Amino acid sequence: MATVFSLVALGPAQPLRSDPYFYTFHGDWLEVSCQSYDSFCPIGSMSSMGLGSGSCATVPASSMADGGAWRPPRTCEDYWSEWKHCKGIRNFFHNYYTYGEVPSCEQWKIDYSNCRKWEKSKSPDAKESLCKSERARILEKQKYDPVWKLRKTPPRDWYLPLGQDKSK
């Protein structure tokens, strides 16, 4: 049986309902659930955290605590508002100033259309595309290390006034 845990606590716990993803540990690999317990989007192994090779697999509702139907990870309105924000002039200047390039907003538009397609016809292609997109977003966030290295102890001379520690 799967153990559902929160990555914050790293121990057996109920998933946080405010978080759109639920993490499930199955032996040596981790799965991310898109909004409900009955459908999982594999994210990869615990050791490599690489992109999983499997597609969204449906788990029988009887084996899970909450037996609802699969829903997209976000509402369709969220995808639309993210696309509108991405296309905005303020975001354009921010991205151009910060990264030196124009932001690419096409994925938000594709996700919005896939979400609408899922709501209309329950298309498995739309479901798979949404899961892949969300997996890619999660992996993109995990790719970069923190900017600052955290200290274990304060510097030896932390109590000295600034500029006093240099010999002239």
Secondary structure, DSSP 8 states (H G I E B T S, - for coil): --EEEETTTTEE----TTSSEEEEEETTEEEEEESSTTEEEEEEETTT----SS--EE--GGGSS-------SS-HHHHHHHHHHHHSHHHHHHHHHHHSS----HHHHHHHHHHHHHHHH--HHHHHHHHHHHHHHHHHHHSS--SS---SS--TTTTS-TTSSS--
